[in-house]
Structures are given as structure tokens and as C-alpha cells.
Amino acid sequence: MANSTALILLISSVLLAAAAYIRREPGHADGSFADAHLHFYMHDAYGGPRPTAALIVTGREPLPLPSDDGATDQETTSSSPRRFGDIAVMNNALTEGPERGSARVGTAQGFTVRVAEHGAVNDLSLHLVLEAGGYGGSSLAVKGRVDTGAAVRESIIVGGTGRFRFATGYALSRSYDYDVASGGVVEIDVYVQLRRV
């Protein structure tokens, strides 16, 4: 009985040690990875004298919403200025602060596709191209499902160039002063894990 208890304890200890070893994030122990947090504001303008975003493809009108009894209600449609299938491109300034005159740190270049029949959900493909500071000349590739109606939206960092080569992480965005029809300012926090090359 004592031998079997000792054997069970030994096997349990080996399994726990193996699980701890396997779960350890490679690179953190030997210093080959570093974490970085970036914070900036994106200025998105669909109108005015210098628009930075444009609706390229106009989608279709949303289908009527079904009523509670399952029948479609012809009167109930979305009041959003965007439509299902809309494709918009952007070349938006990234700045240190939310004000238009704030120091520019880069450009957000990419596109969104409206993927929700009702609501403000987009598929986002975006490159955050940094032009200033220690990351100048480097970029991050962002991909995600963005629900503009949510208070905080999360996207993933799928890679990058320059100092961000092999980067992974996530980006959190919030509407700072934003309107779906005309654009505005979006606050962005990026959390990345960088491989030291």
C-alpha cells in the first residue's frame, strides 16, 4: 500500500512538473521576448475638406427585421448610415492625443467590410504604420471583428514589420468622439509581445 501511494505521488509530481514546463511561455525566461504597450488616437474622417476614409463599395439595404411572430416587418429596418456589404478604406492619422493638432506618430491604413445584416459589425484589416519614435518605420498588422456599438472592441495583432517582426498581441479600441456616418476619433491601446531578434 505504501509503495503504491509513493508511486502515485511520484507520477503526480512528474506530471505537474511536465505541465508547468509545457505551459511556460517560451522566451520569457531567457529574455528573447519583450512586452510593449502603445497608446494613440486614430482620426477617421468621411467628409470635410480632407477626408481620410471613403466608402468604396455600397452594400445593399438591410432585409426587414423579423417580428416576434416570425413574419417580416416591412417597416422595421436599420437606421444605420452603413449597409450590409459596405467596403470602406482608410488612411487615417495616428496621434499622441485626441486633438487634431496633436503630434503625429503614424498612419492607420486598411479597410473594413460591413458583415452584419443589422448592427454595426465590420471585418477589419488594418496596418498601423508608425512614423516616429523608437518604432518609426515599423508596422503592425491588425485583424478583427469590430462591433462599433460595443464600448470596447478587441482585435488581434497578427504580425508586423521592422521592430514588430514576429509580433503577437491584441488591440483595444474605444470611440473617443465618433459617429458612424462622419467618423471622428478612436482611442487605441496596443499590447504586443516582441521577439528580440
Backbone as a ProteinNet text record, in pm:
[ID]
protein_1_A
[PRIMARY]
MANSTALILLISSVLLAAAAYIRREPGHADGSFADAHLHFYMHDAYGGPRPTAALIVTGREPLPLPSDDGATDQETTSSSPRRFGDIAVMNNALTEGPERGSARVGTAQGFTVRVAEHGAVNDLSLHLVLEAGGYGGSSLAVKGRVDTGAAVRESIIVGGTGRFRFATGYALSRSYDYDVASGGVVEIDVYVQLRRV
[TERTIARY]
82.3	0	85.9	191.3	280.2	352.5	390	459.8	369.5	243.3	153.2	123.8	114.5	94.7	215.9	334	457.2	466.5	427.4	431.1	332.6	213.3	113.2	163.6	224.2	280.3	392.2	478.4	589.2	536.5	440.1	383	312.1	237.8	169.8	269.2	379.4	482.6	544.2	571.7	630.3	531.7	403.8	303.5	286.9	285.7	275.3	396	514.7	636.6	634.8	589.2	581.8	481	365.8	264.1	316.2	386.8	443.3	547.4	627.2	729.1	665.7	564.5	499	422.4	359.4	279.2	363.5	490.4	576.4	588.5	572.8	583.1	728.7	760.5	899.3	949.5	1071.8	1132.2	1132.5	1028.4	1026.1	1138.1	1165.2	1268.2	1407.4	1432.2	1566.6	1578.3	1471.3	1478.3	1467.7	1424.8	1417.7	1286.9	1194.9	1071.7	1060.2	995.2	967.3	823.5	759.3	622.7	623.6	531.9	521.7	374	349.3	215.1	224.3	141.8	136.1	-2.1	-7.9	-135.3	-138.2	-243.5	-258.9	-404.5	-430.1	-565.1	-567.3	-673.2	-690	-797.7	-766.6	-858.7	-917.6	-1047.7	-1119	-1220.9	-1204.8	-1295.1	-1350.9	-1484.2	-1551.1	-1590.4	-1581.7	-1623.1	-1528.7	-1572.4	-1491.3	-1393.9	-1306.9	-1215.1	-1106.6	-1070.9	-964.4	-1006.9	-1097.7	-1140.9	-1024.5	-1021.3	-916.6	-973.2	-1103.4	-1169.8	-1276	-1302.1	-1400.8	-1477	-1606.2	-1690.3	-1666.5	-1609	-1571.9	-1681.3	-1741.5	-1849.7	-1970.3	-2082.6	-2206	-2279.5	-2306.5	-2376.5	-2524.4	-2597.1	-2741.2	-2815.9	-2939.2	-3027.4	-3046.9	-3053.7	-3078.7	-3217	-3226.6	-3357.2	-3441.7	-3573.2	-3659.5	-3632.4	-3642.3	-3626	-3748.6	-3730	-3847.2	-3917.5	-4047.9	-4124	-4127.3	-4188.1	-4194.2	-4266.7	-4360.1	-4434.1	-4367	-4246.1	-4171.3	-4192.9	-4295	-4319.3	-4226.4	-4194.8	-4109.9	-4191.5	-4134.5	-4199.9	-4136.1	-4207.7	-4153.4	-4115.2	-4173.8	-4145.5	-4018.9	-3972.6	-3861	-3731.6	-3653	-3522.8	-3420.5	-3295.7	-3188.4	-3184.5	-3151.6	-3138.8	-2992.4	-2902.5	-2759.5	-2726.4	-2629.7	-2587.9	-2504.5	-2466.1	-2389.5	-2480.4	-2441.6	-2525.1	-2445.7	-2519	-2457.6	-2376.7	-2247.4	-2160.8	-2082.5	-2105.1	-2025.7	-1877.1	-1795.5	-1650	-1595.1	-1521.9	-1462	-1311.1	-1237.4	-1091.8	-1053.3	-935.3	-892.1	-742.5	-706.2	-567.1	-564.4	-585.8	-610.5	-484.9	-476.9	-364.5	-373.9	-257.7	-244	-168.9	-223.7	-161.6	-145.5	-61.3	-38.8	-162.8	-233.3	-352.2	-474	-591.8	-714.9	-735.6	-661.8	-679.8	-617.6	-678.6	-626.9	-482.6	-445.7	-310.5	-207.8	-248.4	-157.7	-47	67.3	182.5	145.9	178.5	150.3	255.5	208.2	301	295.4	192.6	183.6	54.8	25.5	-92.4	-158.2	-290.1	-367.8	-420.9	-375.7	-415	-479.4	-597.6	-663.5	-804.7	-885.5	-1024.1	-1112.7	-1242.2	-1343.6	-1454.1	-1515.2	-1629.6	-1742.5	-1858.5	-1973.9	-2025	-2018.3	-2053.5	-2182.3	-2243.6	-2368.1	-2486.6	-2589.9	-2712.6	-2773.4	-2775.6	-2826.3	-2721.9	-2698.9	-2595.3	-2472.5	-2374.1	-2253.7	-2132.4	-2133.2	-2022.6	-1945.2	-1812.3	-1724.7	-1613.4	-1565	-1441.8	-1332.3	-1231.4	-1127.5	-995.2	-929.4	-792.6	-716.7	-617.7	-555.9	-406.5	-331.4	-187.8	-163.8	-103.1	-64.9	81.3	103.8	237.3	290.8	394.6	448.3	558.6	556.8	647.7	742.5	721.1	801.5	843.9	942.2	986.3	1069.2	1086.6	1169.2	1115.1	986.4	925.4	903.4	956.7	942.2	990.2	912.5	947.4	896.8	834.2	780.2	627.7	565.6	418.8	366.4	240	168.2	48.9	22.6	-93.9	-203.1	-321.9	-434	-548.5	-612	-726.4	-832	-958.1	-1058.5	-1200.7	-1290.2	-1433.4	-1461.7	-1503.8	-1522.4	-1671.1	-1725.7	-1864.4	-1861.4	-1890	-1880.5	-1974.1	-2079.2	-2171.6	-2119.7	-2012.7	-1956.1	-1868.9	-1865.7	-1785	-1635.9	-1591.5	-1451.1	-1449.8	-1368.8	-1356.3	-1216	-1206	-1075.7	-1044.6	-923	-873	-740.4	-694.2	-568	-455.7	-336.4	-215.6	-165.3	-158.4	-119.8	23.7	93.4	231.9	273.3	388.2	436	562.9	616.6	741.2	838.7	965.4	1067.2	1081.2	1073.7	1086	971.5	863.4	748.2	746.2	855.1	860.9	832.6	745.4	702.4	617.7	566.7	486.8	353.8	305.9	171.7	111.3	-20.1	-83.7	-226.4	-272	-409.3	-418.4	-525.2	-552.3	-692.6	-705.8	-835.7	-868.1	-985.9	-1024.9	-1155.3	-1166.6	-1285.5	-1318.3	-1445.4	-1485.3	-1457.5	-1371.9	-1342.7	-1445.2	-1459.8	-1560.1	-1590.8	-1685.9	-1703.4	-1850.1	-1876.3	-2009	-1991.9	-2071.9	-2057.6	-2071.1	-2154.4	-2178.1	-2061.6	-2001.2	-1898.5	-1758.9	-1744.8	-1612.6	-1588.4	-1462	-1425.9	-1295.7	-1284.9	-1160.4	-1182.2	-1089.7	-1092.9	-965.2	-979.5	-863.4	-821.2	-690.4	-639.8	-527.7	-538.7	-431.9	-386.4	-255.6	-199.3	-106.5	-123.5	-38.4	26.8	159.9	229.9	343.3	368.8	484.7	582.7	701	801.7	912.4	951.6	1066.2	1192.4	1285.8	1414	1495.1	1524.8	1594.3	1741
-119.3	0	124.5	126.9	242.2	262	151	161	220.7	180.4	234	381.5	424	565.8	646.9	596.1	665.4	674.7	567.4	567.2	668.9	675.8	773.6	915.6	941.1	1074.4	1109.2	1012.9	1036.4	1067.9	989.5	1012.5	1148.1	1182	1311.8	1426	1412.1	1517	1534	1423	1429.8	1495.7	1458.8	1518.6	1667.8	1709.8	1852.7	1929.6	1872.7	1938.8	1949.8	1845.3	1848.5	1952.4	1958.7	2058.1	2199.2	2223.8	2356.7	2390.8	2294.9	2319.4	2348.5	2271	2287.8	2419.7	2460.7	2582.8	2708.4	2698.4	2815.5	2878.3	3008.5	3076.3	3080.5	3026.2	3025.8	3168.3	3192.2	3322.7	3414.3	3409.7	3499.9	3467.5	3339.5	3301.4	3340.8	3330.1	3361.6	3503.2	3583.3	3722.9	3746.3	3645.6	3665.8	3732.6	3759.4	3830.9	3952.6	4055.1	4174	4215.4	4272.1	4320.4	4471.5	4520.8	4665	4706.3	4827.4	4886.1	5018.1	5032.2	5154.5	5216.2	5347.4	5417	5535.7	5545.1	5658.4	5675.6	5779.4	5813	5811.1	5753.2	5748.1	5848.7	5931.1	6033.9	5986.3	5957.4	5897.6	5998.6	6045.7	6148.7	6105.2	6090.3	6055.1	6177.3	6294.7	6415.6	6529.1	6649.8	6767.8	6793.6	6892.8	6930.8	6827	6744.4	6644.5	6509.4	6438.5	6308.4	6208.7	6125.4	6023.7	5883.1	5873.1	5744.7	5761.8	5653.4	5662.3	5532.3	5545.1	5429.7	5395.2	5277.9	5238	5155.1	5064.2	4980.2	5000.4	5031.9	5047.3	4914.2	4865.5	4738.2	4752.5	4649.8	4650.5	4694.7	4736.5	4771.9	4649.1	4668	4552.5	4494	4364.3	4299.3	4337.6	4334.7	4368.5	4275.3	4330.2	4250.6	4163.4	4039.3	3957.3	4009.2	3999.4	4041.2	3925.7	3948.8	3847.2	3720.2	3731.3	3613.2	3541.3	3585.5	3519.4	3578.9	3659.8	3724.4	3844.9	3884	4000.6	4127.3	4224	4353.9	4450.7	4486.5	4572.3	4710.4	4753.6	4886.8	4890	4773.3	4768.7	4739.8	4841.5	4824.4	4902.2	4883.8	4950.8	5098.7	5182	5325.2	5365.3	5269.1	5295.9	5356.4	5448.2	5503.6	5403.5	5295.1	5191.4	5074.2	4999.3	4890.1	4760.1	4649.8	4517.8	4506.9	4474.7	4463.7	4589.5	4698.5	4820.5	4789.6	4846.5	4836	4977.9	5006.9	5139.3	5123.2	5217.8	5219.5	5340	5330.3	5440.5	5462.4	5585.1	5629.3	5736.9	5692.7	5782.2	5814.5	5937.2	5979.1	5913.1	5874.6	5828.7	5937.1	5982.1	6090.8	6053.4	6129.6	6106.6	6138.9	6245.1	6287.1	6290.7	6317.7	6317.5	6442.7	6549.3	6673.7	6661.8	6728.5	6727.1	6776.8	6873.2	6928.1	6850	6738	6656.7	6598	6567.3	6514.5	6384.7	6379.3	6261	6153.9	6028.7	5918.6	5814.3	5821.5	5723.3	5734.4	5626.2	5620.5	5484.2	5483	5358.5	5340.2	5236.5	5212	5075.1	5070	4941.7	4955.7	4854.2	4855.7	4779.2	4809.1	4736.7	4692.2	4580.4	4529	4509.7	4569.7	4553.9	4411.5	4331.3	4189.4	4154.1	4249.1	4221.8	4275.3	4195	4237.9	4356.9	4349.6	4458.2	4483.4	4606.4	4638.9	4693.9	4725.1	4790.2	4701.2	4583.9	4489.2	4484.9	4502.8	4504.8	4403.5	4354.1	4276.5	4378.1	4387	4488.6	4427.9	4489.3	4456.3	4588.5	4602.2	4733	4720	4815.5	4825.5	4955	4943	5060.5	5088.8	5189.4	5223.4	5336.2	5307	5407.5	5486.7	5617.4	5707.4	5780	5769.1	5846.8	5759	5805.1	5734.8	5611.8	5529.6	5409.9	5306	5312.9	5217.1	5275.9	5394.7	5457.9	5365.6	5355.1	5268.6	5125.9	5094.8	4961.1	4967	4852	4848.4	4723	4730.7	4617.9	4584.2	4454.4	4409.4	4369	4431.2	4409.9	4345.9	4247.7	4179.9	4161.5	4175.4	4152.1	4176.8	4132.6	4157.9	4276.3	4386.1	4508.6	4542.7	4540.1	4580.1	4724.8	4818.4	4960.6	5000.9	4923.4	4953.2	4914.8	4834.4	4792.6	4904	4913.7	5017.1	4996	4870.6	4836.5	4724.5	4741.4	4639.8	4580.1	4448.7	4381.6	4321.4	4345.2	4287.5	4219.2	4137	4067.4	4126.3	4121.2	4157.6	4028	4023.8	3900.2	3902.9	4012.5	4021	4165.4	4183.2	4318.2	4319.8	4440.2	4458.9	4537.7	4536.9	4612.8	4562.3	4652.3	4615.3	4526.3	4520.6	4438.4	4303.6	4266.4	4136.9	4026.1	3932.9	3821	3865.7	3988.6	4037.5	3963.7	3945.6	3893.6	3978.6	3979.5	4055.9	4090.9	4201	4244.1	4396	4449.1	4593.1	4614.4	4714.1	4752.9	4891.7	4909.5	5040.6	5084.4	5216.3	5277.8	5403.3	5430.1	5555.5	5668.6	5761.3	5877.4	5986.5	6016.9	6112.3	6068.1	5975.7	5908.5	5897.7	5913.8	5896.2	5810.8	5705.2	5611.7	5681	5782.7	5849.7	5937.2	6008.7	6106.7	6073.4	5978.3	5943.8	6015.4	6035.5	6101.2	6046.9	6040	5999.1	5868.3	5774.3	5644.2	5629.7	5593.2	5569.6	5423.5	5400	5264.6	5234	5119.4	5064.9	4935.7	4922	4801.9	4737	4607.1	4528.4	4420.4	4426.4	4332.4	4264.2	4142	4067.1	4066.6	4118.1	4132.8	4030.6	3968.7	3876.6	3959.8	3945.5	4015.2	3937.2	4001.2	3934.3	3970.8
0	0	0	82.3	89.8	-42	-108.4	-236.5	-344	-345.9	-447.2	-422.2	-295.4	-264.1	-306.6	-279.6	-319.5	-471.3	-540.7	-686.6	-744	-686	-731.5	-707.9	-592.9	-564.7	-660.8	-691.5	-784.3	-924.1	-971.7	-1104.7	-1109	-1003.7	-998	-1002.6	-930.4	-929.4	-1066.9	-1134	-1268.5	-1365.6	-1359	-1447.1	-1421.1	-1295.5	-1263.1	-1313.8	-1296.3	-1344.9	-1496.9	-1564.4	-1711.2	-1757	-1690.1	-1727.2	-1706.7	-1597.8	-1573.4	-1678.9	-1720.2	-1822	-1957.2	-1993.4	-2123.2	-2128.4	-2018.3	-2016.4	-2011.4	-1974	-1965.2	-2102.9	-2109.2	-2237.7	-2278.9	-2395.5	-2438.6	-2460.1	-2421.6	-2444.9	-2326.2	-2242.9	-2128.8	-2029.6	-2008.1	-1911.6	-1960.6	-2089.9	-2140.5	-2196.4	-2187.1	-2229	-2377.6	-2456	-2600.5	-2644.2	-2549.4	-2578.1	-2486.8	-2537.9	-2457.4	-2483.8	-2383.5	-2397.8	-2417.4	-2500.3	-2524.3	-2524.4	-2477.8	-2478.9	-2555.6	-2658.3	-2738.4	-2721.2	-2716.7	-2698.6	-2793.7	-2873.8	-2963.7	-3002.4	-3082.8	-3128.1	-3280	-3336.9	-3482	-3521	-3621.1	-3670.4	-3802.6	-3802.2	-3913.7	-3965.6	-4090.1	-4142.9	-4278.7	-4285.9	-4411.9	-4493.8	-4436.1	-4507.3	-4477.2	-4509.3	-4485.2	-4598.1	-4580	-4686.9	-4714.9	-4616.2	-4635.1	-4577.6	-4643	-4590.3	-4590.3	-4487	-4474.9	-4489.2	-4506.2	-4526.3	-4633.7	-4705.3	-4813.5	-4825.8	-4852.3	-4881.5	-5028.4	-5054.7	-5191	-5258.1	-5181.2	-5232.4	-5141.7	-5201.5	-5125.3	-5124.6	-5004.7	-4989.5	-5016.1	-4983.7	-5007.7	-4882.4	-4904.2	-4792.9	-4705.4	-4574.4	-4488.1	-4514.8	-4500.4	-4512.3	-4392.5	-4405.7	-4291.6	-4174	-4054.8	-3933.3	-3912.1	-3867.6	-3837.8	-3712.7	-3711.4	-3593.5	-3493.8	-3378.9	-3273.8	-3318.5	-3412.5	-3456.2	-3573.3	-3610.9	-3717.6	-3854.6	-3872.7	-4002.1	-4014.5	-4135.9	-4154.5	-4145.9	-4080.9	-4063.8	-4163.2	-4266.7	-4371.6	-4319.7	-4210.3	-4156.6	-4071.3	-4024.6	-3931.9	-4006.9	-4029.6	-4092.5	-4011.3	-4044.3	-3971.5	-4009.1	-3911.4	-3938.4	-3954.1	-3960.7	-3971.9	-4108.1	-4112.9	-4241.5	-4322.6	-4263.6	-4333.6	-4366.7	-4471.7	-4520.6	-4522.4	-4523.1	-4530.6	-4659.9	-4648	-4765.8	-4797.1	-4725.4	-4746.7	-4730.6	-4817.1	-4803.1	-4797.6	-4691.6	-4674.2	-4657.9	-4714.6	-4699.4	-4614.7	-4551.6	-4466.2	-4475.6	-4454.4	-4447.4	-4338.4	-4213.6	-4101.7	-4021.9	-3975.1	-3890.5	-3754.1	-3700.4	-3562.3	-3487.4	-3375	-3299.6	-3152.4	-3083.7	-2940.1	-2857.7	-2894.1	-2819.8	-2909.3	-2852.4	-2931.4	-3016.6	-2990.9	-3065.6	-3204.6	-3303	-3440.7	-3450.4	-3368.4	-3373.9	-3293.9	-3235	-3154	-3241.8	-3181.2	-3255.3	-3326.6	-3454.5	-3536.1	-3508.8	-3489.5	-3466.4	-3577.7	-3664.1	-3770.6	-3848.9	-3923.3	-4009.9	-3995.8	-3992.3	-3993.5	-4135.1	-4203.2	-4341.6	-4352.4	-4414.3	-4430.1	-4480.7	-4452.1	-4497.4	-4400.4	-4408.7	-4331.9	-4426.1	-4392.5	-4466.8	-4366.9	-4393.5	-4305.7	-4322.3	-4216.9	-4226	-4153	-4084.4	-4012.9	-4090.7	-4099.4	-4166.2	-4092.3	-3960.6	-3876.9	-3769.5	-3736.6	-3639.3	-3708.6	-3630.7	-3682.4	-3663.9	-3726.4	-3713.4	-3844.5	-3833.2	-3950.1	-3935.9	-4049.3	-4053.9	-4085.3	-3998.9	-4010.1	-4052.2	-4148	-4186.4	-4188.6	-4100.9	-4077.6	-4053.8	-4105.4	-4077.4	-4001.8	-3884.9	-3806.8	-3840.5	-3923.4	-3971.2	-3884.2	-3805.9	-3714.7	-3783.7	-3762.4	-3832.2	-3738.3	-3607.3	-3512.7	-3395.9	-3321.2	-3202.1	-3233.9	-3132.9	-3145.5	-3240.7	-3273.3	-3364.9	-3504.5	-3530.5	-3661.7	-3772.4	-3879.3	-3991.2	-3975	-3862.9	-3837.4	-3845.3	-3866.9	-3872.8	-3805.3	-3763	-3704.3	-3792.1	-3811.8	-3887.7	-3788.8	-3804.9	-3714.1	-3791.3	-3730.3	-3791.6	-3684.6	-3721.6	-3619.6	-3663.9	-3577.2	-3590.3	-3498.9	-3555.8	-3478.9	-3473.6	-3352.7	-3330.3	-3283.1	-3372.3	-3341.2	-3227.7	-3205.9	-3097.7	-2959.7	-2952.7	-2823.8	-2766.7	-2634.7	-2569.4	-2596	-2590.4	-2616.8	-2718.8	-2824.1	-2928.3	-2923.2	-2937.9	-2933.9	-3070.4	-3116.5	-3241.5	-3210.9	-3303.4	-3280	-3364.3	-3309.6	-3383.6	-3445.3	-3577.5	-3646.3	-3698.4	-3675.9	-3719.9	-3735.7	-3798.4	-3818.6	-3901.1	-3918.2	-3992.4	-3906.5	-3946.5	-3873.7	-3730.7	-3633.6	-3491.9	-3445.1	-3524.1	-3487.3	-3559.8	-3624.5	-3692.2	-3590.6	-3622.3	-3536.9	-3417.9	-3417.9	-3305.3	-3296.4	-3174.9	-3149.2	-3038.6	-3030.9	-2924.6	-2960	-2901.6	-2925.1	-2916.3	-2975.3	-2971.8	-2916.7	-2830.7	-2777.1	-2830.7	-2887.4	-2939.8	-2875.1	-2856.7	-2797.3	-2875.8	-2892	-2955.6	-2857.4	-2896.6	-2812.7	-2841.5	-2969.2	-3017.4	-3159.8	-3175.8	-3304	-3342	-3472.1	-3530	-3655.1	-3668	-3780	-3915	-3925	-4053.4	-4097	-4003	-4042.5	-3994	-3900.6	-3847.2	-3715.9	-3684.6	-3559.5	-3506.9	-3373.3	-3309	-3233.9	-3254.1	-3187.6	-3105.6	-2978.6	-2891.6	-2906.2	-2920.6	-2943	-2844.4	-2777.7	-2694.6	-2757.9	-2781.5	-2842.1	-2741.1	-2721.4	-2632.4	-2717.3	-2731.5	-2818	-2743.7	-2789.5	-2743.1	-2860.5	-2834	-2939.4	-2920.2	-3028.1	-3023.7	-3046.9	-2957.4	-2976	-3076.6	-3189.1	-3299	-3294.8
[MASK]
+++++++++++++++++++++++++++++++++++++++++++++++++++++++++++++++++++++++++++++++++++++++++++++++++++++++++++++++++++++++++++++++++++++++++++++++++++++++++++++++++++++++++++++++++++++++++++++++++++++

